[in-house]
């Protein structure tokens, strides 16, 4: 009877140990691979047509606001436009918008 209790206890300890080992392994794998997966997702998103059209449209709207603004507000709008366009590759912008941003 004591032997059965010992085997059951040992079996439970082994199962708990294996569960702990698998959980620790999963956390370690997440810590290693999650940033890489997120970088791939971000790169894919930034190459999407919707993202690129959205950025261009937003910059064109800002250009329109800049051209409609009075001289007092143009400085702030120019800083905002330059900040928004800084992360975006200029070779993907339409030529007129690229020239406008470079002129700021």
C-alpha positions as CSV (number, residue, x, y, z in Angstrom):
1,X,0.0,0.0,0.0
2,X,2.8,2.4,0.8
3,X,4.4,1.6,-2.5
4,X,1.2,2.6,-4.4
5,X,1.0,5.9,-2.5
6,X,4.7,6.6,-3.3
7,X,4.2,5.8,-7.0
8,X,1.1,8.0,-7.2
9,X,2.9,10.8,-5.4
10,X,5.9,10.5,-7.7
11,X,3.7,10.4,-10.8
12,X,2.0,13.6,-9.7
13,X,5.3,15.2,-9.0
14,X,6.6,14.2,-12.4
15,X,3.4,15.6,-14.1
16,X,3.7,18.9,-12.2
17,X,7.4,19.1,-13.1
18,X,6.7,18.5,-16.8
19,X,3.9,21.1,-16.8
20,X,6.3,23.6,-15.2
21,X,9.0,22.7,-17.8
22,X,6.6,23.1,-20.7
23,X,5.3,26.4,-19.4
24,X,8.8,27.8,-18.8
25,X,9.8,26.7,-22.3
26,X,6.8,28.4,-23.8
27,X,7.5,31.6,-22.0
28,X,11.1,31.5,-23.2
29,X,10.1,30.9,-26.8
30,X,7.6,33.8,-26.6
31,X,10.3,36.1,-25.3
32,X,12.6,35.1,-28.2
33,X,10.2,34.9,-31.1
34,X,7.4,37.3,-30.3
35,X,9.4,40.5,-31.2
36,X,10.4,38.9,-34.5
37,X,6.8,38.0,-35.3
38,X,5.7,41.6,-34.5
39,X,8.4,43.1,-36.7
40,X,7.2,41.0,-39.6
41,X,3.6,42.1,-39.0
42,X,4.6,45.7,-38.8
43,X,6.7,45.4,-42.0
44,X,3.7,43.8,-43.8
45,X,1.4,46.5,-42.6
46,X,3.7,49.3,-43.7
47,X,3.9,47.7,-47.2
48,X,0.1,47.4,-47.5
49,X,-1.8,49.5,-50.0
50,X,-4.2,50.8,-47.4
51,X,-1.4,52.1,-45.2
52,X,0.4,53.8,-48.1
53,X,-2.8,55.4,-49.4
54,X,-3.7,56.5,-45.9
55,X,-0.4,58.2,-45.3
56,X,-0.4,60.0,-48.7
57,X,-4.0,61.1,-48.2
58,X,-3.3,62.4,-44.7
59,X,-0.3,64.4,-46.0
60,X,-2.3,65.8,-48.9
61,X,-5.0,66.9,-46.5
62,X,-2.3,68.6,-44.3
63,X,-0.9,70.2,-47.4
64,X,-4.3,71.6,-48.2
65,X,-4.7,72.9,-44.7
66,X,-1.2,74.5,-44.9
67,X,-2.1,76.3,-48.1
68,X,-5.4,77.6,-46.7
69,X,-3.8,78.7,-43.4
70,X,-2.7,82.2,-42.6
71,X,1.0,82.9,-42.0
72,X,0.7,82.7,-38.2
73,X,-0.4,79.0,-38.3
74,X,1.9,77.8,-41.2
75,X,4.9,77.3,-38.9
76,X,3.0,74.9,-36.7
77,X,1.5,73.1,-39.6
78,X,4.9,72.8,-41.3
79,X,6.4,71.3,-38.2
80,X,3.5,68.8,-38.0
81,X,3.8,67.9,-41.7
82,X,7.6,67.3,-41.4
83,X,7.1,65.2,-38.3
84,X,4.5,63.0,-40.0
85,X,6.5,62.6,-43.2
86,X,9.8,61.9,-41.4
87,X,9.0,58.2,-41.0
88,X,7.7,57.7,-44.5
89,X,9.9,57.0,-47.5
90,X,9.9,60.1,-49.7
91,X,10.4,58.1,-52.9
92,X,6.8,56.6,-52.4
93,X,5.2,60.0,-52.3
94,X,3.6,61.6,-55.4
95,X,6.1,64.1,-56.9
96,X,4.1,67.2,-56.1
97,X,3.7,66.2,-52.4
98,X,7.4,65.3,-52.2
99,X,8.4,68.7,-53.6
100,X,6.0,70.4,-51.1
101,X,7.5,68.6,-48.1
102,X,11.0,69.2,-49.2
103,X,10.2,72.9,-49.6
104,X,9.2,73.1,-46.0
